[in-house]
């Protein structure tokens, strides 16, 4: 994948996130692709990855994504983004809190044949849970 092809692929991916186009998002993964994140754990295969995307969309129907940067090196692409939204659909078995969140993330992708073979999402999961009111901080 050339730098230009990677740029087009990941710009299209941002558009798909914004449009809630889960078919396009999932189609960007290899059939045996793997997605790892603090929210999803490890999802293997397009069906499992689709479930992750649908679950996130249901929990946070107003989420937005902003691109912050793209680092391309051989078959590794790191997409830097900021996610934000409101917990209006409930999350992890906890009823909706109505609280907003914003967090930066690094989406580290290994590419194979023009698709994502492996993606690891890195972000402050504890901070995210505190922002949406699922986790409470202990007073000192």
Secondary structure, 3 states (H helix, E strand, C coil): CCHHHHHHHHHHHHHHHHHCCHHHHHHCEEEEEEEEECCCEEEECHHHHHHHHHHHHHHCCCCEEEEEEEEEECCEEEEEEEEEEECCCCECCECCCCCEEEEEEEEEEEEECCEEEEEEEECCHHHHHHHCCCCCCCCC
